[in-house]
Amino acid sequence: MSGPSTYEPNSAIERWLDTRLPIIRFSADLLGYPTPRNLNYWWTFGGILSFCLVVQIVTGIILAMHYDPSGAGAFISVEQHIMRDVNYGWMIRGLHATGASMFFVAVYLHILRGIYYGSFKAPREVLWLLGCVIYVLMMATAFMGYVLPWGQMSFWGAKVITNLLGAFPLVGKTITTLLWGGYSVDDPTLNRFFSLHYLLPFVIAAVVALHIWALHVPGNNNPTGVNVKSKTDTVAFHPYYTVKDAFAVGLFMILFAVFVFYLPDALGKVDNAIPANPLVTPAHIVPEWYLLPFYAILRAIPDKLMGVLALGGSIAMLFVLPWLDRSEVRSMRYRPTARIYFFIWIVSAMILGWCGSQEPDGQILHGVAGPVLIDYDINTVTWLSRVAAIYYFVYFLIITPLLGLRETPLPVPDSIYTPVLSHPAAPPLAAAAAPQAKA
């Protein structure tokens, strides 16, 4: 797919630069990169994620210029100085805080698309593993960023999550103390989290560069899962997919803007508008929505160490997925049985997210008509999260390998080119092939 470069310098300056720093050649090859002609809009989330990363880095740098990483000044610098004194500080903070949620919306859809269409299968295992590394780095960065406003939920969230490391025998307490910078969550902890939160996005950007490099070696997967066999299966990345990606990013920006300008606090926690108080514990400590499924798995197991191991294992499943799925057919478009179990897995993950947001023994919901007590049985939420967690692991460890060996898939097309041009909306095959022949 990558092949030799086809770029030819057109001027003396381009020839001079090309022999010393071939950046123009790199850009030309990137734009002219042959891409499967049948990619749908699910493939635009790669461009959307690049947009989100740039927004997070730019807004994060600006916010860091006005942030005070101290227990006495962190909350004031965020809620008063940035929000009220800095020019457009409210918008920059809104872009950064809401952007984290938008980032995870896009990355979850990107991951689901990869699983559905088998983008993790050979020869793209390294591409998938680098994507999983990016996802873990995103979670770490988001957690540390959540601590920085130093509100009630920030402080106690940091205390609860970092305490989990103490569950590991022998080294747990040492790691926790090192991360805290002392014997409790305090100013040194905030300074460490601020430093790491500032650093990790640049590490993510570096791994994204490797991710794109790994993509351009075997080439893009596609909805059929069939390998590219000839030039008729591909089109140039520009202008066909640059325009498509730009349109998708534009639609995404509309959703982004709705939350930034009209619902800036919809995805946050009310308790985080209260300054951190080590003497007052919030009634219900929960992480941000994008970490709730893993929090539910952690909470579903009464043993602390086993809960932490299950949490880590739930993420590790993504790393080993290329070796768990043994099916010779990539795309679930031609695997109807696998498709059913996949959608059940998505439902189980959503159930875990809901369970993670609930109190195990009931919750008071505040609505238009006033507070309403939802009185669950004392173990209903816990047992529901256990059932969903069991299916989560069973899907990866049992269902996926067995389906790869036993499932009978539907017939897979011979090439990308034929099914695209055999679509009812496509022109006649001979007429569509003529321009390709001339080219």
N, C-alpha and C positions, 0 to 999 in steps of 0.2 A: 504493500500500500504506500509506503513512504517513497521509495524509489529515488533515483537520482534527481538532482535539481534541474529545472528547466529554465531558470532565470538567465537572461542575457543582459549585461550592462549596456545602457543606451548612450552613455556620455563618458567623457574622460574622467570626470569627478567620480562617477559611479564605479568605473573600472579601478580607479585608484583606491577608493574606499573598500571595494569588494576584495581586494588582495590583502587588506589590513584588518578590517572589521566588517564581515559580510552581513551587516544588519539589514540592509535593503534586500539582499537575497533571502534572508530568513523571513522577512515580512512577505515578500512575494510568494515564496513557497508555502507560507502559512495560508495566505488568502486563496491561492490556487490549489490547495490541498484537495485531492479527489475524495469526495464524501458520498456514501451511499445515497442514491436518489430517493429513497423511500422513508427517510427519517420523518417522524411525526413531531407534534409539538411537545411531547414528553422529553425530547432531546434538547429543547431550548433551556431547560433548567441548568445546564452547565453554564450558559452565558448569564443567566440570572444570578447564579451563585458568584460568578466573577464580579458582577455589578455589586452584589451585597458585600463582598469582601472589600472592595474599594471604598464603599460608603463607610464601613466600619472602621477602616484604617484612617481615613481622612478625618471623620468626625471624632474618632478617638484621640488623634494627635491634638486636635483643637481643644477638646475637653481636658486633656492632660495639662495643657498650659494654664488652666484655671483651677485645677483640683488641688486640694490640700490633703495629702495622705497622712493625716493624724486623727486620733480618736476625738480630739477636741474640735477639729476644724473640718473634717470630711463631710459631715451632714450639712453644715452651714454652707460650705463651698458649693455643694451640689444644689440644695433646695433653695438657697437664697442668692448666693453670688452668681452662679451660672444661670439660674432660671430667671433672675430679675435684673442683674446688673450688666451682664455680658450682652453685647449686641447680638440679637438672634440666638442667645444661649438656649432659650426654651426650645427652639427649633432644632438646634444641633443636638441637644440632649435627647429630644424626641426621636430624631433620626437614628441616633446611636442605640437608644434603649429599645425602640420598636424594631430597629434593624436587626437586632439579635433574634427576635422572634421570627421575622421574615426570613432571615438566614436559615433558621431551622425548618421552617415550612418548606423552603425550596430544597434543602438537603434531604429531608425525609421523602419528598416526592422523587428526588433524584435517585435515592437508594431503592425505593420501591420499583421504579422503572427498571433499574439495573437487575433486580431480582426477577421481575416478571419476564423480561426479555432475555435473561441469561447472559448479561454482560460480564459476569464474573467468571465465565467459563474460559478454558484455554482458547487462544493464547493470551488472554487478558487478565491473568491472575495477579500480576504485579500491579497493573492498573487498578484493580479492585482493592488490593491491600493498601496501596497508597491512599485511596479514597477513604478506607476505614481509619487510617492514621489521621487523616484530616478531620474526620468526624470526632475522634477521641480528643484531638487538640481543640476542636470547637467547644466540646463540652467542658473541658478544663478552663478554657478562656472565658466562657459564658458564666461558669460558676464563680470564678474570681472576680469578674466584672459585677456580678450580682452583689458581692460583698462590699464593693467600694462606696456606695451611698451611705453605708453605716447606719441604716435604719434598723428597726427592731428585727425584721425578717432577715436582713443581711447578716446582722451579728449572730443571731441564733442559728441561722442556716449554716454559717461558717462553723459554729461550735459543734453542731450535730454531725455534719458531714466529715469534718476533720477528725472528730472523735472516733469515726469508724475505723480509721487506720490503726487505732490502738487495739483492735481486735486481733491483729496478727501477733502470734507469739514471738517472744524474744526481741524483735525489732520494732514492733508496733508503737510502743511508747516513745522510743527514741525518734522515730520518724515524725510522730505527732509533735513532740517538743521542738524539733528542728523546724517544722513548718510553722508552728506558732511563734517561734522566736522567744519562747519562755514557757511558763507553766499554765497559761490560759490565753484565750483569744484577746489580744490587746493591740496597742500601737505597732509593735514589731510585725504582728500578723498582717495588719493592714498594709504596711510598707512592703512586705514580701508579696502580697497578692497584687498590689499596684504595679510592682516591677514586673512580675510575671505576666500580668494582664496586658501590659504595654508590649512586652517582648513577643509573646506567643503569636499574635496576628502576623508578624513578619516571618515566623517559623512556618505558619500555615501557608503564607504566600510562597515560600520556598518549596514546600511540599506540593502545592498546587502546580508550580512550574514542572516538577518531576511528574506529576499526574498527567499533565498535558503532553509531556515528552513521551511517557509510557503509552498514551493514547495514539500518538502519531506513528508508533512503530508497527503495531498490528492493524491500526485503523479502527474506525468506528464499528460497533455492532449495529444492528438495524432491527426493525420489528419482526422480520422473518427469521432472523438468526442465521441466515445463509451468508457464507463468505462471498466477498467480491470476487468475481471471476474474469471480468473484462471491463474495458472502459465504458461500455454501455450500461454498466451497473452504477456508475458514479456521475456526479456533477461537481463542479468546482465549489469550494466552500463559499467563495465570494463570486457573484452577488447572491446566490440562491439562499444560503443559510445565514449570511450576515443580515439580510433583510428580514428573514423569518425570526431570528433571534432578537433583532431590534424591536420588532412588533411585539414579541412576547414580553420583553423587558418593559416596553411602554405600558402594556396592560398590568404588569406586576407593579409598576410605579404608581398606578392609579390606586390599587389596593393599599400599597404602602402609604400613600399620601392620605388616604381616608383615616388610617389609624394615627398617623402623626398629627394631623390637623384637627380631627374630630373626636378621636378616641385614644388620646395619648396615654391614659392610665388604665385602659381596659385590660391590658395583658399583665399588669403589675399587681402587687399586693398592697392593700390598704395599710397594713401594719408597717410598711416600709416608709410611710410618711411620718412616722414617729421616731425620734432620735433613739439610737441604741441605748438600752438600759440593761446592764448585766444582772440587775436584781429583779427584773420583771420578765417572766417567760411568756411569750405569746400563747394563746389558747391552742393554736394549731400551726405547727411549723411545717411548711411545705416548700419544695423547690419550685422553680419556674415550670411552666406547663410542659416544656419539651423534655424535661427530665423525670416527669411523673411516672411513666411506666417502669423505669428502673427503680424508682423510690418505692413503688408498690411491691416489686419483687423483693427488695430488701426488707420491707416491713412484713411481708407475708411469712417470713421464717423467724421463729422466736429466738433461735440461737444467733448471736451477733456475728460470729465468725462465718457461719454458714450463709447468713444473709449477705455478707460482703462478698463471699465467693460466688454466690448465685448472681449477684449484681454484675460482678466482673465477667462471669461466664455468659451472661446474656449478651454482653457486648462482644465477647470472644467468638460467639457463634457466627458473627458476620465475617470474622477473619478466616474461619475455616470452611466457610460455605463452598468455595470452589472445589474442595476435596470431599465434601459431603454429597453433593449432587452429582450422580454418576450417569445421568441421562445423556444420550448422544444428541438429543434435540435441545437447542438453546431456548427458543422462545416458547412461552406458555400459550401463545396463540394456537399452537398445535399440540398442546398438552392439556386437554379439558379437565382431567382428574386433578392434575397438579394445580390447575387454576382454582378449583374449588377449595382445596386445602390452603392455598395461598390467601384467598380472601377471608377464610376463617381465621388465619393467623393475623391478618390486619385487624379484624374485629377483636381478637383477643388482646392485641396491643392497645387498642382503644379502650377496652374494658380495664386494662391495667392502668392506663392513664386516668380514667375516672376514679378507680379505687385509690390511686395515689393522692387524689385531691380530697378524699373524704376522710372523716374521722371514723375509726373502726367501730365505735359504739354509738354513732348517730351524729347528726349535724343540724344546726339551725340555719335554714336558708332564708335570706331576706329578700322579699319580693315586693311587688307593688301593693299587695294587700297587707303587708306587714310580715313579721317573722313567722315562719312555719317550721315546726319541729318535725324533722324526718327521723322517726324512731326505728332505726334498724335493730334487728337482733344483734346482740353484742358481738357475734362473730361473723355476721353475714358478709360484710365488706372484706374481712380477712380471708374467709373461705373462698369468696368469689375471686379475689386476687390470686389465691393459691391455684385454683382451677385454671385460670387464664395463664398463670406462670408455667404450670405443668404443660399446657398445650404449646406455649411458646418454645419450650425446650424440646418437646416431643416432635414438633414440626421440623426442627433442624436435625435432631439426632436420629430419629426413626423414620418419620414420614418421607422426608426428602430423599434419603438413601434408598428406601424401599421403592418409592415411585420411580427413581432412576433406573432400577433393575427390572421392575415388574410392569410398569405402565406401557400400554400400546398407544403411541402418539398417532395423530392424524398425518396424512401425507404432507410432506414438506416440499415446497416448490424447488425446482432445479436452480433457479437464479433469481436475483433481485429484479432484474429488468423485465422479465415476463409478467409476474403478477402486478407490477406497477402499471404496465401498459395494457393489461387485460382488464383493468378496472372499468366499470361502465362509463365513468366520466372521462376516461382517457380517449385520445384520438385513435383511429385505426392503427394497428401495429406497424403496417408497412409505411404509413405516412410519418409516424413518429420516428421510425428508424432511419428515414432518409437523411435528416440533418446530421445524425450521428455518423452515417456513412460518409457524408461530405467532409465532416470534420476529420 
